[in-house]
Amino acid sequence: MGNFKGHALPGSMFLVVGLWWAGKSSFWYATRSKLSAAHLSSRAVQRRLEVIEGATILSFSVIGMLAEQFSAHGPRLHLYDYAERQWHCLMNWQHATMYLFFGLAGAVSLTVHATGSAPLALDRMLLGVAFFTEGFLFLHHLHGRAVLDAHIHQLLLYAVFGGAATACLEVFHRGNVLLELLRASLCLLQGSWLWEIAFVLYPPSGVAEWDLKDHSNLMFVTMCYCWHFGFSLLTVSAVYCTVCWVVQSKLKRTQPMELGLLKTTDKEQESEDEI
């Protein structure tokens, strides 16, 4: 993770998952709020989508763990270097641990929704634990870094711990669309900010363009973080409005067909009465 690709990969994963959460939550809310759209979100459909989500998160996590362990400079499952008498690639091990907990969250989600043998709220609880573990690991591996490097990672922690708190609240308030959309926006914020970290600390050109000790850069990066958060909220709002519009359009097209079928049935009944 200590390079451009190492930040872009998890950033892309968080962006994909955040967009998925925004679309899924918007769809559930749009169909729940209208009785005529109840057939669009049956329990079977919901369970199928939750299983797909859990499998996707688990797959992303396995890919991340393998990338951290078996990349060009990865530890390849060696934790301690006995020749040098020191720990080996601890940063890679920390990132792999982060992926491990998200993998556990995905596996638990699969178990809950595919088998029904576990409490329904367990998936949200493990997701909150995964976010908390991510923030806890990031919090304790910034020692000795340059000022801007540490600050830009600390800003990420607000989104991470915010996601953990939101997921834990969903354990007790499941189906609350505001909490679900907030979780989606914080996930998008994580993804976009990881891309920002990649461009600031590891520019693709290979030339360091940022002074890591300049206080004005800290002020700009903090302001930029607020822009990212605003962009994530706008993105979730756009997804919500688009999904609601699509559902409403779908209902407008199906209602005339249903009225036509009802009229045809009434005519048939009248003709039978006449006979």
Secondary structure, DSSP 4 states (H G I P E B T S, - for coil): --SHHHHHHHHHHHHHHHHHHHHHHHHHHHHHT-GGGGGGG-HHHHHHHHHHHHHHHHHHHHHHHHHHHHSTT--TT--EETTTTEE--HHHHHHHHHHHHHHHHHHHHHHHHHH--S-TTHHHHHHHHHHHHHHHHHHTS-TT--HHHHHHHHHHHHHHHHHHHHHHHHHHSTT-HHHHHHHHHHHHHHHHHHHHHHHHHS-TTSS--S-TT-HHHHHHHHHHHHHHHHHHHHHHHHHHHHHHHHHHHHHHHHHHHHHHHHHHHHHHHHHHHH-
